[in-house]
Amino acid sequence: MTLSIEKHPCFNDRSRHTFGRIHLPVAPKCNIQCNYCNRKFDCLNENRPGVTSRVLSPHQALHYLDRALELSPNIAVVGIAGPGDPFANPEDTMETLRLVRQKYPDMLLCVATNGLNVLPYIGELAELDVSHVTLTINAVNPEIGAEIYAWIRHRKKVYRDVNAARLLLDNQLEALKKLKEHGVTTKINSIIIPGINDRHVVDVAETVSKLGADIFNALPYYKTEETVFENIPEPHPELVKAIQKNTAQYLPQMKHCARCRADAIGIIGQENSDEIMKQLQEAAQLPKKPHENRPYIAVASMEGVLINQHLGEADRFLVYAPGADNSRPVLVESRPAPPPGGGTMRWEAVASLLMDCRAILVNGAGESPKKVLNGSGMKVYILDGLIEEGVNGVFSGKDMSRMARISQMHACKTNCSGTGGGCG
């Protein structure tokens, strides 16, 4: 398949006033913590990476894309850029790309990643004709990288300091090599942080140019509250121009970067319209697979007021429908839970019992049932609080992190594996 890379507004300055892009926010988790980053959901007044108004499932994202193309037919590129990292959420990222490629075979696809975990997926990215990948590489010296990253999480292990920076860098450079071997156009973002890497960005450009990078984006860091770097001033425009001039001796420059949100849409630099944000919110309220008829939400509760029961301990599930105009949700019925025991088969029975529910709200759950229920198209929320608030919040597509339960200790005071065996 031959795709016109000339239409990508981030990689081609001439096309940015003509062709738009859309970022599908399907990747909430991140596998590194940058000292300049504070990821927030539902923050409409900030235009920066790591921010989105809603997070979507892959099928919700496809539904949203359909609506977005009706409102903004100049969209030429579908990208995934967070609000976390696409390959800290590889299943949802790859499923979204497959769905878009299947329905829109001529659409340009791209992803933006920190590069830590993209290596295993480069082959399939190339098969899907993902023509553009952006890697954010802020340092090629681990000593400098250690000042930028608080930690990284790789293969279920957390690394810190120079070890973290070295591991991240090794994966980034290897990913760049492999992307170029597969013919993928690759842009390098390098964030200019005064006093940290501002004298080092030229070294980054020189290194990645030798590995075949196509374009370089030396962009000023965005001062963000509640971060380690919140007291570092943003770089002066003259400093940015000087760095761009010096890095231009190694690679062509992208100078029109707008530091886009993870849910950005349309022409670069334009704010998302109220209508498109409405479509995003409506997509988030749909079932994980919008074509399915899932009008209800299930809750595990001991007395019917609070979300206060572990999934493995529930002997019944309360099933709710939305109230009129976001009023009190309507209790449809109480359904007896399958008896304890049976391992995975029990959770498959729960999935079948609640097949008309788009989500289940519980006070705790093991990894095994969450995997089974998520696979059936039902989202599992671990929450603590009033049923009414939780159910209304999920129906309206709100960020539920405020109600998220940190501790999942349950009645028998142990950590539950969620095997289906029940308690006691």
C-alpha positions as CSV (number, residue, x, y, z in Angstrom):
1,M,0.0,0.0,0.0
2,T,1.3,3.5,-0.9
3,L,0.3,6.2,1.6
4,S,1.0,9.8,1.0
5,I,3.3,10.9,3.8
6,E,3.1,14.5,2.4
7,K,-0.2,14.8,4.2
8,H,1.2,14.5,7.7
9,P,1.0,18.0,9.3
10,C,3.6,17.2,12.0
11,F,6.2,15.9,9.6
12,N,5.6,18.2,6.7
13,D,5.4,21.9,7.4
14,R,3.7,22.6,4.0
15,S,0.7,20.4,4.8
16,R,-0.1,21.7,8.3
17,H,-2.5,24.4,7.1
18,T,-4.4,22.0,4.9
19,F,-4.5,18.6,6.6
20,G,-5.6,17.8,10.1
21,R,-4.9,15.0,12.5
22,I,-6.8,13.3,15.3
23,H,-5.3,11.8,18.5
24,L,-7.3,8.9,19.9
25,P,-6.8,8.9,23.7
26,V,-6.7,5.1,24.3
27,A,-3.5,4.8,26.3
28,P,-3.9,6.1,29.9
29,K,-1.0,4.3,31.6
30,C,2.7,5.3,31.3
31,N,5.8,3.3,32.0
32,I,8.1,6.2,32.9
33,Q,7.8,9.2,35.1
34,C,9.4,12.3,33.7
35,N,10.2,15.1,36.2
36,Y,8.3,17.6,34.0
37,C,5.1,15.6,33.5
38,N,1.9,15.7,35.4
39,R,-0.8,13.8,33.5
40,K,-4.3,15.0,34.1
41,F,-7.6,13.9,32.6
42,D,-10.5,16.2,32.0
43,C,-8.5,19.4,32.0
44,L,-9.9,21.5,29.1
45,N,-7.8,24.6,29.7
46,E,-4.4,23.1,29.1
47,N,-2.8,22.4,25.7
48,R,0.0,19.9,26.3
49,P,0.8,16.2,26.0
50,G,-0.5,14.0,28.8
51,V,-3.9,15.8,29.0
52,T,-7.2,14.5,27.7
53,S,-10.8,15.1,28.5
54,R,-11.7,11.4,28.3
55,V,-10.0,8.0,27.8
56,L,-11.6,5.7,25.2
57,S,-11.6,2.0,24.6
58,P,-10.5,0.9,21.0
59,H,-14.1,0.4,19.8
60,Q,-15.2,3.7,21.4
61,A,-12.3,5.4,19.7
62,L,-13.4,4.0,16.3
63,H,-16.9,5.3,16.9
64,Y,-15.5,8.7,17.9
65,L,-13.3,8.7,14.7
66,D,-16.4,8.1,12.6
67,R,-18.1,11.1,14.1
68,A,-15.0,13.3,14.0
69,L,-14.5,12.7,10.3
70,E,-18.0,14.0,9.7
71,L,-17.2,17.2,11.6
72,S,-13.6,17.6,10.3
73,P,-13.2,15.9,6.9
74,N,-9.7,17.3,6.4
75,I,-8.3,14.7,8.9
76,A,-5.5,12.9,7.1
77,V,-3.8,11.3,10.1
78,V,-4.9,9.2,13.0
79,G,-2.4,9.1,15.9
80,I,-2.1,7.7,19.4
81,A,-0.1,9.8,21.8
82,G,-1.3,9.0,25.2
83,P,-2.3,10.4,27.6
84,G,0.3,7.9,28.8
85,D,2.5,6.0,26.5
86,P,1.0,3.8,23.7
87,F,3.2,0.9,24.5
88,A,2.5,1.0,28.2
89,N,-1.0,0.1,26.9
90,P,0.0,-2.1,23.9
91,E,-3.1,-4.2,23.7
92,D,-5.4,-1.2,23.4
93,T,-3.0,0.7,21.1
94,M,-2.5,-2.2,18.7
95,E,-6.2,-3.1,18.6
96,T,-7.1,0.6,17.9
97,L,-4.6,0.7,15.0
98,R,-6.0,-2.5,13.6
99,L,-9.6,-1.3,13.7
100,V,-8.7,2.0,12.1
101,R,-6.6,0.4,9.3
102,Q,-9.4,-2.1,8.6
103,K,-12.1,0.6,8.2
104,Y,-9.9,3.4,6.8
105,P,-7.3,1.7,4.6
106,D,-6.0,5.0,3.2
107,M,-5.6,6.8,6.4
108,L,-2.1,7.7,7.7
109,L,-1.4,6.2,11.0
110,C,1.2,7.3,13.6
111,V,2.2,6.9,17.2
112,A,4.2,8.9,19.6
113,T,6.1,7.0,22.3
114,N,9.0,7.3,24.8
115,G,10.4,4.2,23.1
116,L,10.8,2.0,26.2
117,N,8.5,-0.8,25.0
118,V,7.9,-0.2,21.3
119,L,10.5,-2.8,20.1
120,P,8.3,-5.9,20.2
121,Y,5.6,-4.2,18.2
122,I,7.6,-2.6,15.4
123,G,7.0,-5.5,13.0
124,E,3.3,-5.3,13.3
125,L,3.4,-1.5,13.1
126,A,5.1,-1.9,9.8
127,E,2.5,-4.5,8.6
128,L,-0.3,-2.1,9.5
129,D,1.4,0.6,7.5
130,V,2.0,2.9,10.5
131,S,4.1,5.3,8.4
132,H,5.2,7.7,11.1
133,V,6.6,7.2,14.6
134,T,7.7,9.9,17.0
135,L,10.3,9.0,19.7
136,T,10.9,11.4,22.6
137,I,14.6,11.2,23.4
138,N,15.7,13.9,25.9
139,A,19.3,12.7,26.5
140,V,21.9,10.3,25.1
141,N,24.0,10.6,28.2
142,P,22.5,8.4,31.1
143,E,23.9,10.9,33.6
144,I,21.8,13.6,32.2
145,G,18.8,11.3,31.6
146,A,18.9,10.4,35.3
147,E,18.1,14.0,36.1
148,I,15.0,13.9,33.8
149,Y,13.4,10.6,34.7
150,A,12.3,9.7,38.3
151,W,11.8,6.1,37.4
152,I,10.9,3.7,34.6
153,R,8.9,0.4,34.7
154,H,10.1,-2.3,32.4
155,R,8.9,-5.9,32.4
156,K,7.3,-5.5,35.8
157,K,10.5,-4.1,37.4
158,V,11.1,-0.5,38.5
159,Y,14.4,1.2,37.7
160,R,15.7,4.5,39.0
161,D,18.6,6.9,38.5
162,V,21.4,6.1,35.9
163,N,20.3,2.5,35.6
164,A,16.8,3.7,34.5
165,A,18.1,6.3,32.1
166,R,20.6,3.8,30.5
167,L,17.9,1.1,30.0
168,L,15.5,3.6,28.5
169,L,18.2,5.0,26.2
170,D,19.3,1.5,25.0
171,N,15.7,0.7,24.1
172,Q,15.1,4.0,22.4
173,L,18.2,3.7,20.2
174,E,17.5,0.1,19.3
175,A,13.9,1.1,18.5
176,L,15.1,3.8,16.2
177,K,17.4,1.4,14.3
178,K,14.6,-1.1,13.9
179,L,12.0,1.5,12.8
180,K,14.4,2.6,10.0
181,E,15.0,-1.0,9.0
182,H,11.2,-1.3,8.4
183,G,11.1,2.0,6.5
184,V,9.1,3.9,9.0
185,T,9.5,7.7,8.9
186,T,10.8,8.7,12.4
187,K,10.7,12.0,14.2
188,I,12.7,12.7,17.3
189,N,11.3,15.0,19.9
190,S,13.8,16.4,22.4
191,I,12.5,18.7,25.1
192,I,14.7,21.6,26.0
193,I,14.9,21.9,29.8
194,P,17.0,24.8,31.0
195,G,19.9,23.8,33.2
196,I,19.3,20.2,32.6
197,N,19.8,19.2,29.0
198,D,19.8,22.5,27.1
199,R,23.5,22.2,26.2
200,H,23.0,18.5,25.4
201,V,20.2,18.6,22.8
202,V,22.6,19.0,20.0
203,D,24.3,15.8,21.0
204,V,20.9,14.1,20.8
205,A,20.4,15.3,17.3
206,E,23.9,14.2,16.2
207,T,23.4,10.7,17.7
208,V,20.0,10.1,16.2
209,S,21.0,11.5,12.8
210,K,23.6,8.7,12.5
211,L,20.9,6.1,13.2
212,G,18.7,7.4,10.3
213,A,16.2,9.7,12.0
214,D,14.2,11.8,9.5
215,I,13.3,14.9,11.3
216,F,14.1,16.6,14.7
217,N,11.8,18.6,17.0
218,A,13.7,20.6,19.6
219,L,10.8,21.9,21.6
220,P,10.7,24.0,24.8
221,Y,9.6,22.2,28.0
222,Y,6.2,23.2,29.4
223,K,6.3,24.4,33.0
224,T,3.8,22.3,34.9
225,E,2.7,22.6,38.5
226,E,3.1,19.7,41.0
227,T,6.2,18.3,39.2
228,V,9.8,18.1,40.2
229,F,10.7,20.7,37.6
230,E,7.8,23.1,38.5
231,N,10.3,25.8,39.5
232,I,12.4,25.7,36.3
233,P,11.5,28.5,34.0
234,E,10.6,27.7,30.4
235,P,13.5,28.3,27.9
236,H,13.8,31.7,26.4
237,P,12.7,31.8,22.7
238,E,16.1,32.9,21.6
239,L,17.6,29.8,23.3
240,V,15.2,27.6,21.5
241,K,16.0,29.3,18.1
242,A,19.7,28.8,18.8
243,I,19.3,25.1,19.6
244,Q,17.1,24.6,16.5
245,K,19.8,26.3,14.4
246,N,22.5,24.1,15.8
247,T,20.6,20.8,15.5
248,A,19.6,21.7,11.9
249,Q,23.1,20.9,10.8
250,Y,22.2,17.3,11.5
251,L,18.5,17.0,10.7
252,P,15.6,18.9,9.2
253,Q,13.6,20.7,11.8
254,M,10.0,20.7,12.9
255,K,9.4,24.3,14.2
256,H,5.6,24.4,14.3
257,C,5.0,21.9,17.1
258,A,2.0,23.0,19.2
259,R,2.6,20.5,22.1
260,C,-0.7,18.8,21.3
261,R,-3.1,17.3,23.8
262,A,-3.7,13.5,23.7
263,D,-7.2,14.2,22.3
264,A,-6.2,16.9,19.8
265,I,-8.1,17.1,16.5
266,G,-8.0,19.2,13.4
267,I,-5.5,21.8,12.2
268,I,-2.4,22.1,14.3
269,G,-2.7,25.1,16.7
270,Q,-6.5,25.2,16.6
271,E,-8.4,24.4,19.8
272,N,-10.8,21.5,19.9
273,S,-14.4,22.7,19.1
274,D,-17.2,22.3,21.6
275,E,-19.0,20.0,19.2
276,I,-16.0,17.6,18.9
277,M,-15.5,17.6,22.7
278,K,-19.2,16.7,23.0
279,Q,-18.6,13.8,20.6
280,L,-15.6,12.6,22.6
281,Q,-17.6,12.7,25.8
282,E,-20.5,10.8,24.2
283,A,-18.1,8.2,22.9
284,A,-16.7,7.7,26.4
285,Q,-20.2,7.0,27.7
286,L,-20.8,4.1,25.3
287,P,-20.1,0.5,26.1
288,K,-16.5,-0.6,25.5
289,K,-17.9,-2.1,22.3
290,P,-20.6,0.5,21.2
291,H,-22.3,-1.9,18.8
292,E,-23.2,-4.1,21.7
293,N,-26.4,-3.4,23.7
294,R,-25.1,-2.8,27.2
295,P,-27.5,-0.3,28.9
296,Y,-26.7,-1.2,32.5
297,I,-24.0,-1.0,35.2
298,A,-23.6,-3.7,37.9
299,V,-22.5,-3.0,41.5
300,A,-21.2,-5.2,44.3
301,S,-22.7,-3.8,47.6
302,M,-23.5,-5.3,51.0
303,E,-26.5,-3.0,51.7
304,G,-27.3,-1.2,48.5
305,V,-25.9,2.3,49.4
306,L,-22.1,2.0,49.1
307,I,-19.7,0.3,46.8
308,N,-18.2,-1.8,49.5
309,Q,-17.9,-5.4,48.5
310,H,-15.1,-7.4,46.9
311,L,-16.0,-9.1,43.6
312,G,-15.1,-12.5,45.0
313,E,-17.3,-12.0,48.1
314,A,-20.4,-10.8,46.2
315,D,-23.4,-13.2,46.4
316,R,-25.5,-10.8,44.3
317,F,-25.1,-8.0,41.8
318,L,-27.3,-4.9,41.8
319,V,-28.0,-3.8,38.2
320,Y,-28.7,-0.1,37.5
321,A,-30.0,1.9,34.6
322,P,-29.3,5.7,34.2
323,G,-31.7,8.1,35.7
324,A,-33.4,10.8,33.7
325,D,-31.1,13.9,33.2
326,N,-28.4,12.5,35.4
327,S,-30.7,12.0,38.4
328,R,-30.6,9.1,40.8
329,P,-29.8,5.9,38.9
330,V,-32.6,3.3,38.7
331,L,-32.2,-0.1,40.3
332,V,-33.4,-2.5,37.7
333,E,-32.9,-5.8,39.6
334,S,-30.7,-7.9,41.9
335,R,-29.1,-10.9,40.2
336,P,-27.6,-13.8,42.3
337,A,-23.9,-14.4,41.7
338,P,-22.7,-17.8,40.6
339,P,-21.6,-20.0,43.6
340,P,-17.9,-19.8,44.7
341,G,-15.4,-22.1,43.1
342,G,-14.6,-23.0,39.5
343,G,-11.7,-20.6,38.9
344,T,-11.9,-18.9,35.5
345,M,-15.2,-20.6,34.7
346,R,-16.8,-18.7,37.6
347,W,-15.8,-15.3,36.1
348,E,-17.0,-16.5,32.7
349,A,-20.3,-17.2,34.3
350,V,-20.4,-13.7,35.8
351,A,-19.6,-12.2,32.4
352,S,-22.5,-14.2,30.9
353,L,-24.8,-13.2,33.8
354,L,-24.0,-9.5,33.3
355,M,-23.6,-9.5,29.5
356,D,-25.9,-6.4,29.3
357,C,-23.8,-4.4,31.7
358,R,-21.0,-2.1,30.3
359,A,-19.2,-1.9,33.7
360,I,-19.1,-3.4,37.2
361,L,-18.3,-1.3,40.3
362,V,-16.6,-3.2,43.1
363,N,-14.5,-2.5,46.1
364,G,-11.8,-5.0,45.0
365,A,-11.0,-7.6,42.5
366,G,-8.2,-10.0,41.5
367,E,-6.4,-9.9,38.2
368,S,-8.0,-13.1,36.9
369,P,-11.6,-11.9,37.1
370,K,-10.6,-8.5,35.8
371,K,-9.0,-10.1,32.7
372,V,-12.0,-12.3,32.0
373,L,-14.6,-9.5,32.5
374,N,-12.5,-6.9,30.5
375,G,-12.2,-9.5,27.7
376,S,-16.0,-9.9,27.6
377,G,-16.4,-6.1,27.0
378,M,-17.1,-5.1,30.6
379,K,-14.9,-2.6,32.4
380,V,-14.1,-3.3,36.1
381,Y,-13.9,-0.2,38.3
382,I,-12.3,-0.5,41.8
383,L,-14.1,2.2,43.7
384,D,-15.0,3.4,47.2
385,G,-18.0,5.5,47.8
386,L,-21.7,6.0,47.1
387,I,-23.4,3.8,44.5
388,E,-25.3,6.8,43.1
389,E,-22.1,8.8,42.6
390,G,-20.2,5.9,41.0
391,V,-22.9,4.8,38.7
392,N,-23.7,8.3,37.5
393,G,-20.0,9.0,37.0
394,V,-19.5,6.0,34.8
395,F,-22.7,6.6,32.8
396,S,-21.6,10.2,32.1
397,G,-18.0,9.2,31.2
398,K,-16.3,11.1,34.1
399,D,-12.8,10.5,35.3
400,M,-13.4,8.2,38.3
401,S,-9.9,8.5,39.8
402,R,-11.2,10.5,42.8
403,M,-13.3,7.5,43.9
404,A,-10.7,4.9,43.0
405,R,-9.9,2.6,45.9
406,I,-6.1,2.4,46.6
407,S,-6.2,-0.6,49.0
408,Q,-8.0,-3.7,47.9
409,M,-8.0,-5.5,51.3
410,H,-11.2,-7.5,51.6
411,A,-13.2,-9.1,54.4
412,C,-10.8,-11.9,55.2
413,K,-7.9,-9.4,55.5
414,T,-5.8,-11.0,52.8
415,N,-4.8,-10.1,49.3
416,C,-7.1,-11.9,46.9
417,S,-5.8,-13.7,43.8
418,G,-9.3,-13.7,42.3
419,T,-9.2,-17.4,41.4
420,G,-13.0,-17.9,41.8
421,G,-12.7,-20.0,44.9
422,G,-14.4,-17.5,47.1
423,C,-13.5,-16.6,50.7
424,G,-13.5,-18.8,53.8
